[in-house]
Amino acid sequence: MDTQHSAIQVSRYSPTHIRATWGGTGSVEEASKAFGFSRAKGYDLVRQGKFPCRVLRIGRSTRVVTTSLLRVLDSGEPEYNGAHEGALRPS
């Protein structure tokens, strides 16, 4: 039974399933599971500006951009670049 549960868990976060079931954004918790790390680790990465894909802050909510998540899952390359760090500093 544990093997079946694991197979269901893995397929739930496959790019095919995400494309079919997610809207334009998803939760940090669900995206973190797709990457294989915990909710807490996901939010830590968001706070540090190092979450592997684009995130949107909408009021008090933080959402993950689904197309960005899928690109990262497909390519294995993170899309963050730390561009927001120091972007407003005068040169």
C-alpha positions in Angstrom: 0.0 0.0 0.0 2.9 2.4 0.7 4.1 1.9 -2.9 0.7 2.8 -4.3 0.6 5.9 -2.1 4.0 6.9 -3.3 3.0 6.5 -7.0 -0.1 8.6 -6.4 2.0 11.3 -4.7 4.6 11.4 -7.5 2.0 11.6 -10.3 0.1 14.3 -8.4 3.2 16.6 -8.9 4.1 15.5 -12.4 4.2 18.3 -15.1 1.4 16.6 -16.9 -0.9 16.6 -13.8 0.1 20.2 -13.0 -0.8 21.3 -16.5 -4.1 19.6 -16.3 -5.2 20.7 -12.9 -3.5 24.0 -11.9 -4.7 27.4 -12.9 -2.3 30.4 -13.6 -0.8 30.1 -10.1 -0.4 27.6 -7.3 0.4 27.6 -3.7 4.0 27.7 -2.4 3.2 24.5 -0.4 2.2 22.5 -3.5 5.0 23.9 -5.6 7.5 23.0 -2.8 6.1 19.4 -2.9 6.6 19.3 -6.6 10.3 20.2 -6.1 10.6 17.6 -3.3 11.1 19.9 -0.3 8.9 20.9 2.7 6.5 23.8 2.9 8.8 25.5 5.5 11.8 25.2 3.1 9.7 26.7 0.3 8.7 29.7 2.3 12.3 30.2 3.5 13.5 30.2 -0.1 10.7 32.7 -1.0 11.8 35.0 1.8 15.4 34.8 0.6 14.4 35.4 -3.1 15.8 32.0 -4.1 12.6 30.0 -4.8 13.4 28.1 -8.0 10.6 29.7 -10.0 8.7 33.0 -10.2 6.5 33.9 -7.2 3.9 36.6 -7.0 3.0 38.4 -3.8 -0.6 39.5 -3.9 -1.5 41.2 -0.6 -0.6 38.8 2.1 -0.7 35.8 -0.2 2.3 34.4 -2.1 1.5 32.4 -5.3 3.8 30.4 -7.6 3.5 31.1 -11.4 2.5 27.8 -12.9 4.2 28.3 -16.3 7.5 29.2 -14.5 7.1 26.1 -12.2 6.6 23.9 -15.3 9.7 25.3 -17.1 11.8 24.7 -14.1 10.5 21.1 -13.7 11.1 20.4 -17.4 14.6 22.0 -17.6 15.9 21.5 -14.1 17.3 25.0 -14.2 16.0 27.6 -11.6 14.5 30.8 -13.0 15.3 33.1 -10.1 18.2 35.4 -10.6 18.2 37.6 -7.5 17.3 40.6 -9.8 15.2 42.2 -7.1 18.2 42.3 -4.8 19.8 45.7 -5.3 17.6 46.6 -8.3 16.7 49.9 -6.7 20.1 50.8 -5.5 21.5 53.9 -7.2 24.6 53.2 -9.4 
